[in-house]
C-alpha cells in the first residue's frame, strides 16, 4: 500500500478553497474511486486521468486506487482537479518522485492524450494557494500569464502530463515564460466627441463619471442614449492594482477574460440583454451560485438599455447591490458573497411605441402610464442623475465639433482626485474614494459647507419634492459639481445644478 499527496483548489463564490488530494494505491480489484463530495466533472475525472496517464507513456497502477479530496465536507467542482489527481496517483505508485511536488499547487484539465487544457478561475486559485503558504503553482500554459499576476508565489506552466513527468524526474523544464501580452494603447475606440447636440446629457455623463453617480437617460430612439452610455467608461481612470485584481478574478471565474492580456486595467462595461432574468443580473443558481452581470461590472459600468422593458422584480434586485456594493445569495451550503460595486446607467424610451416626436405617439394614455412602471419609486430614488436626450433638428450637420473624451477625462480625473484626497482625510467616510459612496451625514457635517447653500434642499424636502435619500443624493451631486469647478465646497449654484441633474425622479 502506498500513499501520495498533492494540492488543488476548488472555487467557492469568487474565492478559492485549498483541497488536499490523497491517493491510495493498494491491493484489490482494479478500479478508481473518488470520495469527498465531487460533482459530476470531478467524478468523471477518473476516466480522463487514466487515459491521459496511459497515453503519456506512464504506468497506471494495476490495483485499486482511492482518491480522497479534503476537506471532505466541502463540495468540489470543475475539471481543474484533473492534474492534481493524476500526479497524486503517479506519486503514490512510485512512478513520479513525490518530493518534486511538495508545496505545489496543480491546476489543469487533462485531455485523453495527456495535454493540459486551460481552466477557469486560475487567479483566485493561485491567490488561495499563496494564502495557504504554498510555494509554487503549476498551471496550464494558456493560464500562465494570469497566474503570474499573483506575487509571492512561483508560477510555471505546463502543456502536457508527459512534460510534467520529465520535469519531476530532473530531465526537463517547465514553461517559465508566459506568452507575450498584447496590451492596447489605453485609448478607447468610442469618443465622446461623436455625440452631437446633446450638451445637457454630455454634462450629465461628465458629472456621473466624476462622482460615480447612477444615471438614467430618457428620450426618443436614435437620440444618443446608448452612445452616451458606451462612452462613459472612457471618462473613467484606469483601475488601481487592487481593483484590477478584484475585477479580473470575477472575469476569470466566468471565463470572460480578454485574450492576450488577462489583467483588466480599464473599468469593465457590461450590458446584459433587456430580457435577462434576476439570476442573470445579480447572480445565483441552484447548487453553486455564479456571479451575475452586476459582479462582472464590478469596478466598472453596468448599462441596462431599454430598462422599461425589464420586469420590476428584476430591476428591484439592484437595490441592495447599489447600496451595499455586494450580492449575498443564501443556499443550504452557506451564504455566497459576490462583490458588486458598479456604476449603473439606465436608458429608456418615453413610451412603448418609441415615437420620435410626442405628436407622433400612437400609445394610449393608459399604456404610457404603465410603461416604465418597472422603475419603482425606491429604485428611482437611488438614481442620482436623470437626463433627457432631445431630437437633434435639421442643423445636425452644421453643429461644430464637440469636446472629445480626452479633454473631458482630464477634468474628471482632476475632480476624482480632489474627492479622493478630501475623503481620505475623513475617517467617517468609511474609505470612500468618490462622492457617491460617502454617507449623507458626513457630507452635511463638513465645516467647509456653506449652510446657505442648503436652503433649496430644505425647501424641496419641506414640500415633498425630495425624499431624505434624495436630499443626500443631491448633496453628493453638488459636491461633484463643485469638484469639477475646482471649488473647495459647493455653493448655491452647485446645489441648483445638482437639483436640475436630479431631474424628474
C-alpha positions as CSV (number, residue, x, y, z in Angstrom):
1,X,0.0,0.0,0.0
2,X,1.3,3.5,-1.0
3,X,0.0,7.0,-0.4
4,X,0.5,10.1,-2.5
5,X,-0.5,13.7,-1.7
6,X,-0.9,16.8,-4.0
7,X,-2.7,20.1,-3.7
8,X,-5.5,21.6,-5.8
9,X,-8.1,24.4,-5.4
10,X,-11.9,24.4,-5.8
11,X,-13.7,27.6,-6.3
12,X,-16.3,28.9,-3.8
13,X,-18.0,32.1,-4.9
14,X,-15.3,34.4,-6.1
15,X,-12.6,32.8,-3.8
16,X,-10.8,29.5,-3.7
17,X,-10.6,26.6,-1.1
18,X,-7.4,24.7,-0.9
19,X,-8.0,20.9,-1.5
20,X,-5.7,18.2,-0.3
21,X,-5.7,15.3,-2.8
22,X,-4.7,12.0,-1.3
23,X,-4.2,8.9,-3.5
24,X,-4.1,5.4,-2.0
25,X,-2.8,2.6,-4.3
26,X,-3.4,-0.8,-2.8
27,X,-4.5,-4.4,-3.4
28,X,-7.9,-5.2,-4.8
29,X,-9.8,-5.3,-8.0
30,X,-8.6,-2.7,-10.5
31,X,-10.7,0.4,-10.3
32,X,-10.7,4.1,-9.3
33,X,-12.9,5.6,-6.6
34,X,-13.1,9.4,-5.8
35,X,-14.5,10.4,-2.5
36,X,-15.0,13.9,-1.0
37,X,-18.2,15.5,-2.4
38,X,-17.1,15.8,-6.0
39,X,-19.5,16.9,-8.7
40,X,-20.0,15.1,-12.0
41,X,-17.0,16.7,-13.6
42,X,-14.8,15.6,-10.7
43,X,-16.2,12.0,-10.6
44,X,-15.8,11.6,-14.4
45,X,-12.1,12.7,-14.0
46,X,-11.2,9.0,-13.2
47,X,-11.7,8.2,-16.9
48,X,-9.8,11.3,-18.2
49,X,-7.0,10.8,-15.8
50,X,-6.4,7.1,-16.5
51,X,-6.4,7.6,-20.3
52,X,-4.1,10.6,-20.0
53,X,-1.6,8.7,-17.9
54,X,-1.5,5.7,-20.3
55,X,-1.3,7.9,-23.4
56,X,1.6,9.9,-21.9
57,X,3.8,6.8,-21.7
58,X,3.4,6.5,-17.9
59,X,2.3,3.4,-16.0
60,X,-1.1,3.2,-14.3
61,X,-1.0,1.1,-11.1
62,X,-2.7,-2.3,-11.5
63,X,-4.5,-2.4,-8.2
64,X,-7.3,-0.5,-6.6
65,X,-7.0,3.3,-6.5
66,X,-8.8,5.5,-3.9
67,X,-8.7,9.3,-4.3
68,X,-9.8,11.4,-1.3
69,X,-10.5,15.1,-1.5
70,X,-10.2,17.1,1.7
71,X,-11.9,18.9,3.4
72,X,-14.4,16.1,2.8
73,X,-17.4,18.3,3.7
74,X,-16.7,21.0,1.1
75,X,-18.2,20.4,-2.4
76,X,-15.6,20.1,-5.1
77,X,-16.5,21.3,-8.6
78,X,-14.9,21.5,-12.0
79,X,-12.3,19.8,-14.1
80,X,-9.4,21.8,-12.7
81,X,-8.5,19.0,-10.3
82,X,-7.5,16.6,-13.1
83,X,-3.8,17.3,-12.9
84,X,-3.6,17.0,-9.1
85,X,-5.5,13.7,-9.3
86,X,-3.2,12.3,-11.9
87,X,0.0,13.3,-10.1
88,X,-1.4,12.0,-6.8
89,X,-1.8,8.5,-8.3
90,X,1.6,8.6,-10.0
91,X,3.4,9.7,-6.8
92,X,1.6,7.0,-4.8
93,X,2.6,4.3,-7.2
94,X,6.2,5.5,-7.3
95,X,6.1,6.4,-11.0
96,X,7.0,10.0,-10.1
97,X,9.0,11.4,-7.2
98,X,6.8,12.9,-4.5
99,X,9.4,15.4,-3.3
100,X,9.1,17.3,-6.6
101,X,5.5,18.3,-5.8
102,X,5.9,19.3,-2.2
103,X,4.2,22.7,-1.5
104,X,3.0,22.8,-5.1
105,X,-0.5,23.7,-6.4
106,X,-1.5,21.7,-9.5
107,X,-4.3,23.1,-11.8
108,X,-5.4,21.9,-15.2
109,X,-7.9,19.7,-17.1
110,X,-6.4,16.7,-18.8
111,X,-7.2,15.6,-22.4
112,X,-7.2,11.9,-23.2
113,X,-3.8,12.2,-24.9
114,X,-2.3,13.9,-21.9
115,X,-2.5,17.5,-23.0
116,X,-3.2,20.0,-20.2
117,X,-6.1,22.3,-21.1
118,X,-6.8,25.7,-19.6
119,X,-9.4,26.1,-16.8
120,X,-11.4,29.0,-15.3
121,X,-10.6,30.7,-12.0
122,X,-6.8,30.4,-12.1
123,X,-6.3,33.8,-10.5
124,X,-8.4,33.2,-7.3
125,X,-7.0,29.7,-7.1
126,X,-3.4,30.9,-7.0
127,X,-4.4,33.6,-4.5
128,X,-5.8,30.9,-2.3
129,X,-2.6,28.8,-2.7
130,X,-0.5,31.8,-1.7
131,X,-2.7,32.5,1.3
132,X,-2.3,28.8,2.4
133,X,1.5,29.0,2.3
134,X,2.2,27.0,-0.9
135,X,5.5,27.9,-2.7
136,X,4.7,27.0,-6.3
137,X,1.8,26.9,-8.7
138,X,1.9,24.7,-11.9
139,X,-0.9,25.8,-14.2
140,X,-1.8,25.2,-17.9
141,X,0.4,27.1,-20.3
142,X,-2.6,29.2,-21.5
143,X,-3.2,30.3,-17.9
144,X,0.4,31.2,-17.0
145,X,0.0,35.0,-17.7
146,X,-3.0,35.0,-15.4
147,X,-1.2,33.1,-12.6
148,X,1.8,35.5,-12.9
149,X,-0.5,38.3,-11.7
150,X,-0.1,36.9,-8.2
151,X,3.1,38.0,-6.5
152,X,4.7,36.0,-3.7
153,X,4.4,32.6,-5.3
154,X,6.4,31.0,-8.1
155,X,4.2,30.1,-11.1
156,X,5.1,27.9,-14.0
157,X,3.2,26.5,-17.0
158,X,2.9,23.0,-18.4
159,X,1.4,21.9,-21.7
160,X,1.2,18.1,-21.2
161,X,1.4,15.5,-18.4
162,X,4.5,13.9,-20.1
163,X,6.4,17.2,-19.8
164,X,5.5,17.5,-16.2
165,X,6.7,13.9,-15.6
166,X,10.1,14.7,-17.3
167,X,10.5,17.9,-15.1
168,X,9.8,15.9,-11.9
169,X,12.5,13.4,-12.8
170,X,15.0,16.2,-13.5
171,X,15.3,15.7,-17.2
172,X,13.1,18.6,-18.5
173,X,11.9,22.1,-17.7
174,X,8.5,23.7,-17.1
175,X,7.3,26.7,-19.1
176,X,8.5,29.7,-17.1
177,X,7.8,32.4,-19.6
178,X,4.2,33.5,-20.3
179,X,3.1,34.4,-23.8
180,X,3.7,37.9,-24.8
181,X,1.0,40.3,-23.5
182,X,-0.9,42.2,-26.2
183,X,-1.6,45.5,-24.5
184,X,-3.8,48.1,-26.0
185,X,-2.6,51.7,-26.1
186,X,-5.2,52.6,-23.5
187,X,-7.3,54.8,-25.8
188,X,-11.0,54.0,-26.1
189,X,-12.4,53.3,-29.6
190,X,-15.5,55.3,-28.8
191,X,-15.1,59.1,-28.3
192,X,-17.5,61.5,-26.6
193,X,-16.9,63.9,-29.4
194,X,-19.1,61.8,-31.7
195,X,-22.1,62.7,-29.7
196,X,-23.5,65.8,-31.3
197,X,-26.1,68.3,-30.0
198,X,-26.7,66.8,-26.5
199,X,-25.0,69.3,-24.3
200,X,-27.1,68.7,-21.2
201,X,-26.7,65.0,-21.4
202,X,-23.0,65.3,-22.1
203,X,-22.7,67.3,-18.9
204,X,-24.8,64.7,-17.0
205,X,-22.4,61.9,-18.2
206,X,-19.4,64.0,-17.1
207,X,-20.8,64.6,-13.6
208,X,-21.7,60.9,-13.4
209,X,-18.2,59.9,-14.3
210,X,-16.6,62.4,-11.8
211,X,-18.7,61.2,-8.8
212,X,-19.6,57.5,-9.6
213,X,-23.3,58.5,-9.8
214,X,-26.1,56.3,-11.1
215,X,-27.5,57.8,-14.3
216,X,-30.9,57.5,-16.1
217,X,-31.1,58.6,-19.8
218,X,-34.6,59.0,-21.4
219,X,-35.6,60.1,-24.8
220,X,-36.7,59.1,-28.3
221,X,-34.9,56.3,-30.2
222,X,-31.8,57.5,-32.1
223,X,-31.1,60.5,-30.0
224,X,-27.9,59.2,-28.5
225,X,-28.7,57.4,-25.2
226,X,-26.7,54.3,-26.0
227,X,-23.9,56.3,-27.5
228,X,-23.6,58.4,-24.3
229,X,-23.7,55.3,-22.1
230,X,-21.0,53.5,-24.0
231,X,-18.7,56.5,-23.8
232,X,-18.9,56.9,-20.1
233,X,-16.2,54.2,-19.3
234,X,-13.8,56.2,-21.4
235,X,-14.0,59.1,-19.0
236,X,-13.1,56.9,-16.0
237,X,-9.4,56.5,-14.9
238,X,-7.6,53.2,-15.1
239,X,-8.2,50.7,-12.3
240,X,-5.8,50.6,-9.3
241,X,-3.9,47.4,-8.6
242,X,-6.4,46.0,-6.0
243,X,-9.5,47.0,-8.1
244,X,-7.9,45.4,-11.2
245,X,-7.3,42.1,-9.4
246,X,-10.8,42.1,-8.0
247,X,-12.4,42.6,-11.4
248,X,-10.0,40.1,-13.1
249,X,-10.8,37.4,-10.6
250,X,-14.5,37.6,-11.3
251,X,-14.0,37.5,-15.1
252,X,-11.6,34.6,-14.6
253,X,-14.2,32.6,-12.8
254,X,-16.7,33.3,-15.5
255,X,-14.3,32.6,-18.3
256,X,-14.7,36.1,-19.6
257,X,-11.1,37.3,-19.6
258,X,-9.9,39.0,-22.8
259,X,-7.3,37.1,-24.8
260,X,-3.7,38.2,-24.7
261,X,-3.6,40.4,-21.6
262,X,-5.5,38.8,-18.7
263,X,-5.4,41.8,-16.3
264,X,-8.3,44.2,-16.6
265,X,-6.8,47.7,-16.5
266,X,-9.8,49.6,-17.7
267,X,-13.2,49.6,-16.0
268,X,-15.4,46.9,-17.5
269,X,-18.5,47.7,-19.4
270,X,-21.3,45.1,-19.1
271,X,-24.6,45.5,-21.0
272,X,-27.0,42.5,-20.5
273,X,-30.0,41.9,-22.7
274,X,-33.3,43.6,-21.6
275,X,-34.7,40.1,-21.2
276,X,-32.2,39.0,-18.7
277,X,-33.6,37.3,-15.6
278,X,-32.8,38.2,-12.0
279,X,-30.4,35.4,-11.7
280,X,-28.5,36.5,-14.8
281,X,-28.4,40.1,-13.5
282,X,-27.4,39.6,-9.8
283,X,-26.2,36.0,-9.8
284,X,-27.4,32.7,-8.4
285,X,-28.0,29.2,-9.5
286,X,-29.4,26.0,-8.0
287,X,-26.5,24.5,-6.1
288,X,-23.4,26.5,-6.8
289,X,-24.3,30.2,-7.3
290,X,-22.4,32.1,-10.0
291,X,-21.7,35.8,-10.3
292,X,-24.2,37.8,-12.4
293,X,-23.9,40.9,-14.6
294,X,-23.6,43.2,-11.6
295,X,-20.5,41.3,-10.4
296,X,-19.0,41.3,-13.9
297,X,-19.4,45.0,-13.8
298,X,-17.6,45.3,-10.5
299,X,-15.4,48.4,-10.6
300,X,-17.0,49.4,-13.9
301,X,-20.2,50.3,-15.6
302,X,-23.5,48.3,-15.8
303,X,-25.6,49.5,-18.7
304,X,-29.3,48.4,-18.9
305,X,-30.7,49.5,-22.2
306,X,-34.5,49.5,-22.7
307,X,-34.8,49.2,-18.9
308,X,-38.5,49.9,-19.1
309,X,-39.0,46.6,-20.9
310,X,-37.5,44.7,-17.9
311,X,-39.6,43.3,-15.1
312,X,-40.0,45.3,-11.9
313,X,-38.7,42.3,-9.9
314,X,-35.5,42.1,-11.9
315,X,-34.8,45.8,-11.6
316,X,-35.6,45.9,-7.9
317,X,-33.0,43.2,-7.3
318,X,-30.4,46.0,-8.0
319,X,-31.4,48.0,-4.9
320,X,-29.2,46.1,-2.4
321,X,-26.1,45.9,-4.6
322,X,-26.4,49.7,-5.3
323,X,-26.5,50.4,-1.5
324,X,-24.0,47.8,-0.2
325,X,-21.7,47.1,-3.1
326,X,-22.1,43.3,-2.9
327,X,-24.6,40.5,-3.5
328,X,-25.4,37.9,-0.9
329,X,-27.0,34.6,-2.1
330,X,-28.1,32.1,0.6
331,X,-28.0,28.4,-0.1
332,X,-28.1,25.3,2.1
333,X,-24.3,25.2,1.9
334,X,-24.0,28.7,3.2
335,X,-24.1,32.3,2.1
336,X,-22.2,33.2,-1.1
337,X,-20.9,36.8,-1.3
338,X,-20.1,38.4,-4.7
339,X,-18.6,41.9,-5.0
340,X,-20.8,44.3,-7.0
341,X,-19.6,47.8,-6.7
342,X,-20.6,49.2,-10.1
343,X,-21.9,52.4,-11.7
344,X,-25.4,52.0,-13.0
345,X,-26.5,53.5,-16.3
346,X,-30.1,53.1,-17.4
347,X,-31.7,54.0,-20.8
348,X,-35.4,54.0,-21.8
349,X,-37.7,55.4,-24.4
350,X,-40.6,57.7,-23.4
351,X,-43.3,55.3,-24.4
352,X,-43.8,51.8,-25.8
353,X,-44.0,52.8,-29.5
354,X,-40.8,54.8,-29.3
355,X,-42.1,57.7,-31.4
356,X,-39.5,60.3,-32.3
357,X,-41.9,63.2,-31.5
358,X,-44.7,63.4,-29.0
359,X,-47.3,64.2,-31.6
360,X,-46.4,61.0,-33.5
361,X,-47.1,58.8,-30.5
362,X,-49.8,56.1,-31.0
363,X,-49.9,54.9,-27.4
364,X,-52.9,55.2,-25.3
365,X,-52.7,57.3,-22.1
366,X,-53.0,54.1,-20.0
367,X,-50.2,52.4,-22.0
368,X,-47.9,55.4,-21.4
369,X,-48.7,55.3,-17.7
370,X,-47.9,51.6,-17.5
371,X,-44.7,52.0,-19.4
372,X,-41.8,52.5,-17.1
373,X,-43.5,51.1,-14.0
374,X,-40.6,48.7,-13.8
375,X,-38.6,51.6,-12.4
376,X,-40.1,51.6,-8.9
377,X,-40.0,54.5,-6.6
378,X,-37.3,53.1,-4.3
379,X,-35.1,52.3,-7.3
380,X,-35.7,55.8,-8.9
381,X,-34.7,57.3,-5.5
382,X,-31.3,55.6,-5.8
383,X,-30.6,57.1,-9.3
384,X,-28.7,60.3,-8.8
385,X,-29.0,61.8,-12.2
386,X,-31.9,61.8,-14.7
387,X,-31.3,63.4,-18.1
388,X,-33.3,63.6,-21.3
389,X,-31.9,63.4,-24.8
390,X,-33.6,65.7,-27.3
391,X,-34.1,65.2,-31.0
392,X,-31.4,67.0,-33.0
393,X,-33.0,69.2,-35.6
394,X,-32.1,69.8,-39.2
395,X,-28.9,71.6,-38.1
396,X,-27.2,68.4,-37.2
397,X,-24.6,68.7,-40.0
398,X,-23.8,72.3,-39.1
399,X,-23.1,71.7,-35.5
400,X,-19.4,72.3,-34.6
401,X,-17.0,69.8,-33.1
402,X,-17.9,68.6,-29.6
403,X,-15.4,68.2,-26.8
404,X,-13.6,64.9,-27.1
405,X,-13.2,62.2,-24.5
406,X,-9.6,63.1,-23.6
407,X,-10.5,66.7,-22.7
408,X,-13.4,65.7,-20.5
409,X,-11.4,62.8,-18.9
410,X,-8.8,65.3,-17.8
411,X,-11.5,67.3,-15.8
412,X,-13.0,64.1,-14.5
413,X,-9.6,62.8,-13.3
414,X,-8.9,66.1,-11.5
415,X,-12.3,66.1,-9.8
416,X,-12.0,62.5,-8.7
417,X,-8.5,63.1,-7.3
418,X,-9.9,66.1,-5.3
419,X,-12.7,64.0,-3.9
420,X,-10.4,61.1,-3.1
421,X,-8.0,63.4,-1.2
422,X,-10.8,65.0,0.7
423,X,-12.4,61.7,1.9
424,X,-9.0,60.1,2.6
425,X,-8.6,62.5,5.5
426,X,-12.1,61.9,6.8
427,X,-12.4,58.7,8.9
428,X,-16.2,58.9,8.8
429,X,-16.2,58.4,5.0
430,X,-15.7,54.7,5.5
431,X,-12.9,54.6,3.0
432,X,-15.0,56.0,0.1
433,X,-13.0,57.3,-2.8
434,X,-15.8,59.1,-4.6
435,X,-18.7,61.4,-3.6
436,X,-21.4,58.8,-4.4
437,X,-20.1,56.4,-1.7
438,X,-19.9,58.9,1.2
439,X,-22.7,58.8,3.8
440,X,-25.0,61.8,3.8
441,X,-24.4,62.7,7.4
442,X,-20.7,63.1,6.6
443,X,-21.5,65.4,3.6
444,X,-23.7,67.6,5.8
445,X,-21.3,67.8,8.7
446,X,-18.3,69.2,6.9
447,X,-17.3,72.6,8.2
448,X,-16.4,73.9,4.7
449,X,-20.1,73.6,3.6
450,X,-22.0,76.8,3.4
451,X,-25.3,76.3,5.2
452,X,-27.0,78.9,3.0
453,X,-26.3,76.6,0.0
454,X,-28.6,74.0,1.5
455,X,-31.7,76.2,1.5
456,X,-33.1,74.9,-1.8
457,X,-32.8,71.4,-0.5
458,X,-34.6,72.3,2.7
459,X,-37.5,73.8,0.7
460,X,-37.7,70.8,-1.6
461,X,-37.8,68.5,1.4
462,X,-40.4,70.5,3.1
463,X,-42.7,70.5,0.1
464,X,-42.2,66.8,-0.5
465,X,-40.4,67.3,-3.8
466,X,-37.4,65.3,-2.5
467,X,-37.2,62.4,0.0
468,X,-34.5,62.3,2.7
469,X,-32.5,60.0,0.5
470,X,-33.0,62.3,-2.4
471,X,-31.6,65.3,-0.4
472,X,-28.5,63.3,0.4
473,X,-28.0,62.3,-3.3
474,X,-28.5,65.9,-4.4
475,X,-25.8,67.0,-1.9
476,X,-23.5,64.3,-3.3
477,X,-24.1,65.7,-6.8
478,X,-23.4,69.2,-5.6
479,X,-20.0,68.1,-4.2
480,X,-19.2,66.5,-7.6
481,X,-20.2,69.7,-9.5
482,X,-18.0,71.7,-7.1
483,X,-15.1,69.4,-7.7
484,X,-15.4,69.8,-11.4
485,X,-15.4,73.5,-11.0
486,X,-12.4,73.4,-8.7
487,X,-14.3,74.8,-5.7
488,X,-13.5,73.8,-2.1
489,X,-17.2,73.3,-1.3
490,X,-20.5,73.6,-3.1
491,X,-22.3,76.9,-3.2
492,X,-25.9,77.6,-4.0
493,X,-25.3,77.5,-7.8
494,X,-23.8,74.0,-7.4
495,X,-26.8,72.8,-5.4
496,X,-29.1,74.3,-8.0
497,X,-27.3,72.4,-10.8
498,X,-27.5,69.3,-8.7
499,X,-31.2,69.6,-8.4
500,X,-31.5,70.0,-12.2
501,X,-29.4,67.0,-12.7
502,X,-31.5,65.0,-10.3
503,X,-34.4,65.6,-12.7
504,X,-37.9,64.2,-12.7
505,X,-37.3,61.2,-10.4
